[in-house]
Amino acid sequence: MQINIGDKVRFLNDIGGGIVTKIIDANTVMVLNDEDEFEIPSLKKNLVVIEYAGGEKTNQQQTKNIASESKRFKQSESTLPVEKEDIYIAFAPREGYNPTESPLELYLINDTNRILLYGFYDKKGNKMEGQTAGNLDPKSKILLNEYDLKELNELSNCFFQILFYKQGESDIKKPLERNIKIHPVKFYKTSSYKENQYFHQAVMLHKLTGEDIEHKLDELSQKEFKKLVHEKEAINKVQSKQSSVKAKDDILEIDLHINALIDSVTGLSNADILEFQLNKFHEIMREYQNTKGKRIVFIHGIGNGTLKKKVHDELRRKYKKHYQQDASFKEYGWGATMVTIR
């Protein structure tokens, strides 16, 4: 069946219809749902045109064919249900803002044919707090919370409890509980934000349903995590030294930014990242502790000052015989410390 942008269509396997807004490919189009104004991708074979883009309505024979096709789908619905069961959360920057500098809005997206009854909690530090609860209609999304940059750095977990409801005859779906571990460093990477079908701008999307790799990574025990880190260190030892250590005259530059030390931060918490950075700091100090006169610049960045403070604390506690000072402001700003080995 030929379907064009602007055609008014009806869903064969569901109630309602909408306007075709985009041709995705030869078999799929995007439909703006009449009921909730939510755009959803739909197979052409599951749609029938009831009014063309120019306002011309389908003829009587086409209407009969529509009714016949609709009846056929309803008869087969009990044995061949066509139903999406995808639920997402999305961290969306404000439109027009640089994603890495914008406050982020947290949305719950219901891309199913069921009503969701949900509860949302977040965790900052050691405190889990209930933020909001309610219900969400099928094929729609709702704003749950908004976080400024300071709150994003403190956010460690988002927890969701979800019940599924569908009026009339329906199978009973098990409730969903999902704990999403948040890695704040991702919010500051442009590559974390992807184009998607739910928003006009790029967002950071997490799937709550299914068994994707993010869920499995979050379930790693501390023992497994440490094993993973040690294996990663062994594999990338030479590469890490080449990428994070640069000789400049008689000064050794050590970049402690996590992206210079490891390829991916997936599955790492803030504490894990800090531990990894400090391990690199101690490795370099041990390697050069007997090289008198050696000058080492540790590039820790400014950020929220946590890494800088930890590096200075360790220098005072374990390496107090060596001389430390702020590195050249002209070259590093306030984001580096120079140590002279004595």
N, C-alpha and C positions, 0 to 999 in steps of 0.2 A: 504494500500500500504506500502511495506517495504521501508523505507528510512534510509540510513546510513550516517555516517560522511564522508565527501568528495564527496558525490553525487552532481552533478550539477542539479539544479532544476529550473523550471519556475513557476511564480505565475499565478494561474488560474484567479484570480479576479483583477489583476493589470498588468501593463506593466513591463517587465524585469524578472530577476531571480537572482540566485547566487549560492554559495557553502554552503552546510550544514556544520556547524562548531561544533554543539553540539546537543545532544539529551536531551531535557529538561524533557519530560515525555513521556508516551505512545502515546499522541496525538499531542505533540508540539516539534518543533525543532528550533534551532537558525540558521538563514540564513545570510551570509555575502553578502550584495547586490553588484552586479557587478558595478552599476553606481556610487555609492558614497562611497563604502566600509564601509557601516554602518550596524552593526549587528542588526537584528530585529527578534523577536520570531514569528513563523508562524505555523498555524495549518497544520498538514500533509494533511488533506483533501483539503486544498487550494493550494497544490503543486503537480507538476508532475515531475518525474525524466526524464531528457533528456540525461544524461550521468552518468554512474555509477562511483564510486570512482576509479576503476581500469582502466578507460578509455574506457570501453565498452559502445557503444551508444545503445539506445533503438531501437527495431526493427520497421519495417514499420507499423505493426498493432498497436503498442503502440503509434506511432506518430499520427496515425489516431484518436486513442482514445483521445490523448491530444487535438487535434484540436476540436474534438466533445465536450469534457468537457469544453474547453475554450469558445467555442461558446455558450454553455448552460449557463455558468456563465455570459457572456456578455449580454445575453438576459434577465437574471434576475436581472442585476445590477441596473436597474432603479427602481425596486420595493424593492430589498433587497441589498442596498449598504453596502459593507463591508469596513469600513473606521475608522481608529483610529483618535481621535481628541485630543491627549494629548500633552501639551506643558509644559516644565519644565525649571527651572533654577537650576544650580548646583554650589555650592562652592566646588572646588576640590583642595586638597593640592597637592603639587608637589610629584611625585612618589618617594618613598624611604624615604620621610620625615615623622616625627611624625606629624599627622594632627594638633595637638594643638600648634605646634611650627613653622609651615610652612606658608609662604605667600599663599594666596588662589587665585585661578583663577576662575572667574565667567563665566560660560557658559550658552548659551541659547540652548535648545534642542527642535528640531521640530520633534516630533513623530506623524506627520500627513501626509496626502497625498496632502497637499497644500503648496504652496510657502508662506512664511511669509514675510511681509514688517514690519519692527520693528523700534522702537525708544527706547533708554534706557537712563534713568536719574538716578542719585543717589543723596542722601541727606546726607550732613555732617553738623552738627549743624543746623542752620536755612536756609542753602543755598541749593537749588535744582539745579543741574547742568546737562546739556545734555552731555552724554559721547560718544555715538556712535549711528549710524543708518545704516540700510542696508536691504538686503533681504537674506533669508535663505531657501535653497532648502528642499523639503520633506525628511524625514528620515535622518536628518543630525544635526550637532551641530556646534556652532561657539563660539570662545573666545571673550567675551565682554570687560573684564577688569581684572586687577590683583591688589590685595590689600596686602600691607604689614601689619604687626601686629598693627602698630600705626594707620593706616588708618581704620582697622577693628574696633578699639575701638571708632572711630569717626563716623562710618557709622550707620545711623539710618533708612534709607528707600531706597528701590530700586523700581523705577517706570517704567512700561512698557506700550507702546502703540503698538498694533499689528493689522495689516490687513491681511486677508486671500485671497489668489488668486489661482484659478485653471483654467488652459486653457481649452477651449471648453465648452460644455454644463455642467453647474454646478449650484447648488443652491448657493445663496448669504449668506455668513455667517457674522454675526454681528461682528464689530471690538471689540477687547478685550482691556480693560484698567485694569491694576492690580497694586496696590500699596502693596508691601511686606514690612512689618515692620520688621526690623532687630534687633535681640537681641544679641549683641556682646558676652555676657557671654556664649552663646551656642558654639561659636567657640573654646572655651577652654575645652569642654567636649568631650571626646573620643566617648561617646555614641551617640553624634549627627551625627556621620558619619556612613553611612550604605552601605553595598554591594548593587550593582545595575547592570542593564544590559547595561548601557551606558558607564561605565568607568571600567578600570581594578582595580582601587583602590576604597576604600570606600569614599563617598562624602556626603555632606549635600544637600539633594534634596528638592526643593519646587515645588509643582504643581501649575501652573498658571491657567489652565483650571479647570472647575468644581467648586463645592462648598464645599471644604474640610474644616475641623474645624479651620485650621489656618486662613483662610480668615474671618471666622465669629468672631474669637477672636480679630482680628485686628480692627473689626468694633465696638468693645465695647466702649461705651461712658465713659468719666471719672467718671461719677456718678456710672455707672454699675461696673467699675473697682474697685472703692473704696469699694463698697458693697461686691464684690467678695473677696477682701483682708480681710475685717473685718470678713466675714464668715469663711475664712480660718484661721484667727488668733484665733477665738473662738473655732473651731474644734480642732486645733493643739496646744492649749495653754499649756496643760500639757506635750504633746510630745515634744514641742519646748524647754521647760525648761529642760526636761530630757536630750535632745540631745545636747543642746548648752551651758548648765551651768554645770560646773564640779568643785567640791570642792577639793582643794589641800592644805592640812594643813589649814591655816587660809586665804588662797588666793582663791578668786572666779574667775574662768575662764569663760569668755563669748565669744563664737565664733560668730563673726559677718558675717562670710561668708554666702552668701545667701542660699547655699545648706544646711547649718546647721539650718536655720530658717524656710524654706518652702520646700515642696516636689518638686514643679515644678515651673519653671520661665516662662512657656509658657504664652505669652501675656503681659509680663512685659518689659517696656523700661528700659534703664539705670537709668533714673530719678526715676522710680517707685521702682527699686531695692534699690537705695540709700535711698529713703524715708523709705522703710521697715526696712533697717538696722539701720537708725538713730532712728526710733521709738523704736526699741529694746534697743538701747543704753539709751534713755531717760527713758524707763520703768525700767531698772535696777538701774539707778541713783536715780530715785524717790523712789524705793523700799528700798534702803540702805542709803539714804541721812542722816538718823539720827543714823546710826550704826557707832559710832566713832571708828577709828582705823581699820575699815574694808578695806582690800586691794582687789581691783578688777582689773583683767587683761582683757582688751578688745583686742581680736585678730582680727585685721582688715586686715592683709596681707600687702604686698607692692604694687602690681599692678601698677596702674598709680598714686597712692598717693591721689586720690580724697577722699576716705572714711577716710583715716588717717587725712587728712587736716580738714575735716568736724568735726570729733570727737574732734580734738584739738581746733577748733574754738568754738565748743559748750562748751567745758570745760572752756575755757577762758571767754566766754560770760555769761553762766548760772551757772557754778559750780566753779567759780574762788576761792572760799574759800578752796576747796579741793586741795590736792597736787597731781601733775601728773609727771610722768617720763617715759622714755623708759623702757619696761619690760626687763627681763633678755635676753641678746643677745644670751647666750649659749642655752637657751630653745626656744626662739621665733624668733631669728634673729632680723631684723628691723621691724617685722610685728606685733608688739603688744605694747600697752600703759598700764602702771599700774597707777591706781588712788587709793590714800589713803584718806578715808573719815575723815574729821575733824569736 
